[in-house]
Amino acid sequence: MKLMKNLALAALALTISGGMMLTSCNGSGSGSGADSSASKGEDNTILGAGSTFDNPLFSKQFSEYNKNTGLKVNYQSIGSGGGIKALTDKTVDFGASDAPLSDDQAKALTGAAVHIPVTAGAVVLSYNLPDVKDTLMLTPDVLANIFLGNIKKWNDAKIAAINKGVKLPALDITIAHRSDGSGTSNIFTTYLTKVNKDWETKVGKGSSVNWPAGLGGKGNEGVAGLIKQTPGSIGYIELAYAIQNGMAYAKMQNKAGAFITPSISSVTAAANIEIPADGKVSLTNTEAADGYPISGLSWVIIYTEQKYNNRSADKVKKMLTMIQWMVHDGQQYSSPLNYAPLSAKAVSVGDALLKTVTYEGKPVLQ
């Protein structure tokens, strides 16, 4: 895990270093042909970092956008916390996060920021029980007590009671959780905080928490890897990672008492709510009878005023046009990758927020 973390950070450092070098060339003011080429190269490359939850969708969207426009997007899947840190340091053009900025994170920025909703997805409970062929069912209470470390064996009476007829092994439960600052963790712990008082008082919610038990993996990729390699394990990952890796995942009991399979339709049901003007909302523990209870929105976060670090107006407009495409035409790639397309209300809010972004105080998009 440490090696994976170091490699990811090294890749981001190289990307950021390259971006800074181009900015330096662009700001020299010599007017040479070489400087002009550097400026064009920089203006045609957008740097982003953050959410691993979003990465499968972003990879497809950015590839297709590049084919259509020639614009390059260099996105580093380092976790929501890392993306917010890079945005705070202004070493990327945008951060991606599955959790809105906390008050402390917002205060650390050098200016106001906007949250553009870009997708909705499910955080699923994936498990490694090779001999269990039935799809496991979990209740909020059982799930919380597993992650609190109170339920230690797979054949515990509380798990058996909601999985009648399933032959559960007398196997130790190994918990896999995120080791990095993670919006996926924020979605998951926000859900547990809403449904379990012990979790609320002993652990709480956040992108990083003090986990009562388990092993840490970096990114959705790292947690998925831990689950696949560890018989008896259970962990939370984004739905796309579970499906792409052929991993089992549980049905969760929702607020209405129904056991819901995470899917595009059940996430869409959870996301069918009023979206506030700032775009920031939680979908967890939905009231929808057919909604999956551990669903969440994800956002691209950018500074409201885009004139900084010698950024050109051309580059800013290209980035905003790309984000606008993600919110509209780019949604066609959501369903095939097991993300829920944005609701009409979320699209409308995203459009309105994009029009508040300025360059030298003037709106960039009309």
C-alpha positions as CSV (number, residue, x, y, z in Angstrom):
1,M,0.0,0.0,0.0
2,K,2.9,2.4,0.9
3,L,4.5,1.7,-2.5
4,M,1.2,2.4,-4.3
5,K,0.8,5.7,-2.4
6,N,4.3,6.8,-3.2
7,L,3.9,6.0,-6.9
8,A,0.6,7.9,-7.1
9,L,2.1,11.0,-5.3
10,A,5.1,10.8,-7.6
11,A,2.9,10.8,-10.7
12,L,1.0,13.8,-9.4
13,A,4.2,15.6,-8.6
14,L,5.6,15.1,-12.1
15,T,2.3,16.3,-13.6
16,I,2.2,19.4,-11.5
17,S,5.9,20.1,-12.1
18,G,5.3,19.9,-15.8
19,G,2.3,22.3,-15.5
20,M,4.4,24.7,-13.5
21,M,7.2,24.7,-16.0
22,L,4.8,25.5,-18.8
23,T,3.3,28.4,-16.7
24,S,6.8,29.7,-16.1
25,C,7.6,29.7,-19.8
26,N,4.3,31.4,-20.6
27,G,5.0,34.1,-18.0
28,S,8.5,35.0,-19.3
29,G,7.1,37.7,-21.6
30,S,9.8,37.2,-24.3
31,G,7.3,36.6,-27.1
32,S,9.5,33.9,-28.7
33,G,8.2,31.1,-30.8
34,A,9.1,28.6,-28.1
35,D,7.2,30.5,-25.5
36,S,4.2,30.7,-27.8
37,S,4.2,26.9,-28.3
38,A,4.5,26.4,-24.6
39,S,1.5,28.6,-24.0
40,K,-0.6,26.8,-26.6
41,G,0.4,23.4,-25.1
42,E,-0.6,24.6,-21.6
43,D,-3.9,26.1,-22.8
44,N,-4.7,22.7,-24.4
45,T,-4.1,20.6,-21.3
46,I,-6.3,20.6,-18.2
47,L,-4.9,19.2,-14.9
48,G,-7.3,17.6,-12.5
49,A,-7.0,15.4,-9.4
50,G,-9.1,13.7,-6.7
51,S,-11.9,11.2,-6.5
52,T,-11.2,7.6,-7.3
53,F,-15.0,7.0,-7.2
54,D,-15.2,9.1,-10.4
55,N,-12.2,7.6,-12.2
56,P,-13.8,5.0,-14.4
57,L,-16.3,7.5,-15.7
58,F,-13.8,10.3,-16.0
59,S,-11.4,8.1,-18.0
60,K,-14.1,7.5,-20.6
61,Q,-15.4,11.0,-20.7
62,F,-12.0,12.6,-21.0
63,S,-10.9,10.2,-23.7
64,E,-14.1,10.9,-25.8
65,Y,-13.8,14.6,-25.3
66,N,-10.2,14.5,-26.4
67,K,-11.2,12.7,-29.6
68,N,-13.8,15.3,-30.3
69,T,-11.9,18.5,-29.4
70,G,-8.2,17.7,-29.0
71,L,-8.3,19.0,-25.4
72,K,-6.2,16.9,-23.1
73,V,-7.2,16.2,-19.5
74,N,-4.5,14.8,-17.2
75,Y,-6.5,13.4,-14.3
76,Q,-4.8,11.9,-11.2
77,S,-7.0,9.5,-9.3
78,I,-5.5,10.1,-5.8
79,G,-8.6,10.4,-3.6
80,S,-11.0,13.3,-2.9
81,G,-8.7,14.6,-0.1
82,G,-5.7,14.8,-2.4
83,G,-7.7,16.5,-5.0
84,I,-8.9,19.2,-2.6
85,K,-5.4,19.7,-1.3
86,A,-4.1,20.1,-4.9
87,L,-6.9,22.7,-5.6
88,T,-6.0,24.5,-2.4
89,D,-2.4,24.7,-3.5
90,K,-3.5,25.7,-7.0
91,T,-1.4,23.0,-8.6
92,V,-4.4,21.7,-10.6
93,D,-7.2,23.3,-12.6
94,F,-9.9,21.4,-10.8
95,G,-10.4,19.0,-7.9
96,A,-13.0,16.2,-7.9
97,S,-14.6,15.1,-4.7
98,D,-17.4,12.9,-3.5
99,A,-17.9,15.2,-0.5
100,P,-18.5,18.9,-0.5
101,L,-15.8,21.1,1.0
102,S,-15.9,21.2,4.8
103,D,-15.8,24.6,6.5
104,D,-12.1,24.2,7.2
105,Q,-11.3,23.2,3.7
106,A,-13.3,26.1,2.3
107,K,-11.5,28.5,4.6
108,A,-8.1,27.1,3.4
109,L,-8.8,28.1,-0.2
110,T,-7.6,31.4,-1.4
111,G,-11.0,32.3,-2.8
112,A,-14.6,31.2,-3.2
113,A,-15.2,27.9,-5.1
114,V,-18.2,26.3,-6.8
115,H,-19.3,22.7,-6.7
116,I,-20.5,21.3,-10.1
117,P,-22.4,18.0,-9.8
118,V,-21.0,15.6,-12.4
119,T,-22.4,12.2,-11.5
120,A,-24.2,10.0,-8.9
121,G,-23.2,6.6,-7.9
122,A,-23.4,3.8,-5.3
123,V,-21.0,2.9,-2.5
124,V,-21.4,-0.9,-2.2
125,L,-20.5,-3.4,0.5
126,S,-18.3,-6.0,-1.3
127,Y,-17.3,-9.2,0.4
128,N,-15.0,-12.2,-0.3
129,L,-16.9,-15.4,0.7
130,P,-16.1,-17.8,-2.2
131,D,-18.4,-20.6,-0.9
132,V,-21.4,-18.3,-0.4
133,K,-23.4,-18.3,-3.6
134,D,-26.4,-16.3,-2.4
135,T,-26.3,-12.5,-2.4
136,L,-25.9,-11.4,1.2
137,M,-28.4,-9.0,2.8
138,L,-27.3,-6.4,5.4
139,T,-29.3,-4.1,7.7
140,P,-28.0,-0.8,8.9
141,D,-27.5,-2.1,12.5
142,V,-25.6,-5.2,11.4
143,L,-23.4,-3.2,9.0
144,A,-22.5,-0.6,11.6
145,N,-21.7,-3.3,14.2
146,I,-19.4,-5.1,11.7
147,F,-17.4,-1.9,11.1
148,L,-17.4,-1.1,14.8
149,G,-15.7,-4.4,15.3
150,N,-18.6,-5.8,17.4
151,I,-19.5,-8.6,15.0
152,K,-16.4,-10.6,14.3
153,K,-17.5,-13.8,12.6
154,W,-19.5,-14.4,9.4
155,N,-21.8,-16.9,11.0
156,D,-22.8,-14.5,13.8
157,A,-26.4,-14.9,14.7
158,K,-27.3,-11.3,13.7
159,I,-26.0,-11.9,10.1
160,A,-27.7,-15.3,10.0
161,A,-31.0,-13.9,11.1
162,I,-31.3,-11.8,8.0
163,N,-29.8,-14.4,5.6
164,K,-32.0,-17.4,6.4
165,G,-31.0,-20.5,4.5
166,V,-27.6,-19.2,3.7
167,K,-24.7,-21.4,4.9
168,L,-22.4,-18.8,6.5
169,P,-18.8,-19.8,7.3
170,A,-17.3,-19.7,10.8
171,L,-14.7,-17.3,9.3
172,D,-13.2,-14.2,10.9
173,I,-14.4,-10.9,9.3
174,T,-11.7,-8.7,8.0
175,I,-12.7,-5.1,7.3
176,A,-11.2,-3.2,4.4
177,H,-11.5,0.6,4.5
178,R,-9.8,3.6,2.9
179,S,-6.4,4.8,4.2
180,D,-6.5,8.1,2.3
181,G,-8.8,11.2,2.6
182,S,-11.8,10.0,0.6
183,G,-15.2,11.2,-0.5
184,T,-16.3,7.6,-0.7
185,S,-15.5,7.3,3.0
186,N,-17.4,10.5,3.6
187,I,-20.5,9.0,1.9
188,F,-20.2,5.7,3.8
189,T,-19.5,7.3,7.2
190,T,-22.2,9.9,6.8
191,Y,-24.6,7.0,6.2
192,L,-23.5,5.1,9.2
193,T,-23.7,8.3,11.3
194,K,-27.4,8.7,10.2
195,V,-28.4,5.1,11.0
196,N,-26.4,4.2,14.1
197,K,-26.0,6.2,17.4
198,D,-22.9,4.3,18.5
199,W,-21.2,5.0,15.2
200,E,-22.2,8.7,15.5
201,T,-20.8,9.1,19.0
202,K,-17.7,6.8,18.7
203,V,-16.5,7.4,15.1
204,G,-18.6,10.0,13.3
205,K,-18.5,11.1,9.7
206,G,-15.8,12.5,7.4
207,S,-13.4,11.9,4.6
208,S,-10.9,10.5,7.2
209,V,-12.0,8.9,10.5
210,N,-10.3,6.8,13.1
211,W,-11.5,3.4,12.1
212,P,-12.3,1.0,15.0
213,A,-11.0,-2.0,13.0
214,G,-9.6,-3.2,9.7
215,L,-7.0,-2.8,7.0
216,G,-6.5,0.4,4.9
217,G,-6.2,0.6,1.2
218,K,-5.5,3.6,-1.0
219,G,-8.4,4.6,-3.3
220,N,-11.3,2.4,-4.5
221,E,-8.6,0.4,-6.3
222,G,-6.7,-0.3,-3.2
223,V,-9.8,-1.4,-1.2
224,A,-11.0,-3.5,-4.0
225,G,-7.6,-5.2,-4.2
226,L,-7.7,-5.9,-0.4
227,I,-11.1,-7.5,-0.7
228,K,-10.1,-9.7,-3.6
229,Q,-7.0,-10.9,-1.9
230,T,-8.5,-11.6,1.6
231,P,-11.0,-14.4,2.1
232,G,-13.5,-13.3,4.8
233,S,-13.1,-9.6,4.0
234,I,-15.7,-6.9,3.6
235,G,-15.2,-3.3,2.4
236,Y,-16.9,-0.4,0.8
237,I,-16.2,0.5,-2.9
238,E,-17.8,2.3,-5.8
239,L,-20.3,0.1,-7.7
240,A,-18.3,0.3,-11.0
241,Y,-15.2,-1.2,-9.3
242,A,-17.2,-4.1,-8.0
243,I,-18.8,-4.9,-11.3
244,Q,-15.6,-4.5,-13.3
245,N,-13.7,-6.8,-11.0
246,G,-16.5,-9.4,-10.8
247,M,-16.9,-8.9,-7.1
248,A,-19.9,-9.8,-4.9
249,Y,-21.8,-7.0,-3.2
250,A,-24.6,-7.0,-0.7
251,K,-28.2,-5.8,-0.8
252,M,-28.8,-3.1,1.8
253,Q,-32.0,-2.5,3.8
254,N,-33.2,1.1,3.2
255,K,-35.2,3.4,5.4
256,A,-38.5,1.9,4.0
257,G,-37.4,-1.6,5.1
258,A,-36.7,-2.9,1.6
259,F,-33.5,-4.8,0.8
260,I,-32.2,-2.9,-2.3
261,T,-29.6,-4.0,-4.9
262,P,-27.3,-1.2,-5.8
263,S,-28.0,-0.3,-9.4
264,I,-28.4,2.7,-11.8
265,S,-32.2,2.7,-11.1
266,S,-31.9,2.5,-7.3
267,V,-29.3,5.3,-7.3
268,T,-31.5,7.4,-9.6
269,A,-34.4,6.9,-7.2
270,A,-32.2,8.1,-4.3
271,A,-31.0,11.1,-6.2
272,N,-34.6,12.2,-7.2
273,I,-34.6,15.0,-4.6
274,E,-34.4,18.8,-4.6
275,I,-30.9,20.0,-5.3
276,P,-30.0,23.3,-3.6
277,A,-28.6,26.2,-5.5
278,D,-25.1,25.6,-4.3
279,G,-25.2,22.0,-5.6
280,K,-24.2,20.4,-2.3
281,V,-26.5,17.7,-0.9
282,S,-26.3,14.3,0.7
283,L,-28.2,11.3,-0.8
284,T,-27.6,8.8,2.0
285,N,-30.4,7.1,3.9
286,T,-32.9,8.1,1.3
287,E,-36.6,8.3,1.9
288,A,-37.3,6.7,-1.5
289,A,-38.9,3.3,-1.1
290,D,-36.9,1.9,-4.0
291,G,-33.8,4.0,-3.4
292,Y,-30.4,2.5,-2.6
293,P,-29.4,4.0,0.8
294,I,-25.6,4.5,0.3
295,S,-25.7,6.7,-2.7
296,G,-23.9,9.9,-3.4
297,L,-23.3,12.8,-5.7
298,S,-19.8,13.7,-6.9
299,W,-18.6,17.2,-7.8
300,V,-15.9,19.0,-9.8
301,I,-14.7,21.9,-7.7
302,I,-13.1,25.0,-9.2
303,Y,-12.3,28.5,-8.0
304,T,-15.1,31.0,-8.8
305,E,-12.5,33.6,-10.0
306,Q,-10.2,31.9,-12.5
307,K,-7.6,34.6,-13.1
308,Y,-4.6,33.2,-11.2
309,N,-1.3,31.6,-11.8
310,N,-0.9,33.3,-15.3
311,R,-3.9,31.3,-16.5
312,S,-5.2,32.5,-19.9
313,A,-8.8,33.3,-20.6
314,D,-8.7,30.8,-23.5
315,K,-7.7,28.0,-21.1
316,V,-10.4,28.8,-18.6
317,K,-13.1,28.9,-21.3
318,K,-11.9,25.5,-22.6
319,M,-12.1,24.0,-19.1
320,L,-15.6,25.4,-18.4
321,T,-16.8,24.3,-21.8
322,M,-15.5,20.8,-21.1
323,I,-17.2,20.7,-17.6
324,Q,-20.4,21.9,-19.3
325,W,-20.1,19.0,-21.8
326,M,-19.6,16.5,-18.8
327,V,-22.8,17.7,-17.3
328,H,-24.7,17.4,-20.6
329,D,-23.5,15.2,-23.4
330,G,-20.9,13.4,-21.2
331,Q,-23.8,11.9,-19.2
332,Q,-24.4,9.4,-22.0
333,Y,-21.3,7.4,-20.7
334,S,-22.7,7.1,-17.1
335,S,-25.1,4.2,-17.4
336,P,-22.8,1.9,-19.3
337,L,-20.3,2.3,-16.5
338,N,-22.9,1.9,-13.7
339,Y,-23.2,5.5,-12.7
340,A,-26.6,7.2,-12.5
341,P,-27.0,10.1,-15.0
342,L,-27.6,13.5,-13.4
343,S,-31.2,14.5,-12.8
344,A,-32.6,17.4,-14.8
345,K,-32.5,19.5,-11.6
346,A,-28.8,18.7,-11.0
347,V,-28.0,19.6,-14.6
348,S,-29.9,22.9,-14.2
349,V,-28.0,23.7,-11.0
350,G,-24.7,22.8,-12.6
351,D,-25.4,25.1,-15.5
352,A,-26.3,28.0,-13.2
353,L,-23.2,27.6,-11.1
354,L,-20.9,27.4,-14.2
355,K,-22.3,30.8,-15.3
356,T,-21.1,32.3,-12.0
357,V,-17.5,31.5,-12.8
358,T,-15.5,34.6,-13.7
359,Y,-12.2,35.7,-15.3
360,E,-11.1,39.2,-14.2
361,G,-14.5,39.6,-12.6
362,K,-16.5,38.9,-15.8
363,P,-18.6,35.8,-16.4
364,V,-16.8,33.4,-18.8
365,L,-19.9,31.5,-20.1
366,Q,-23.0,33.3,-21.2
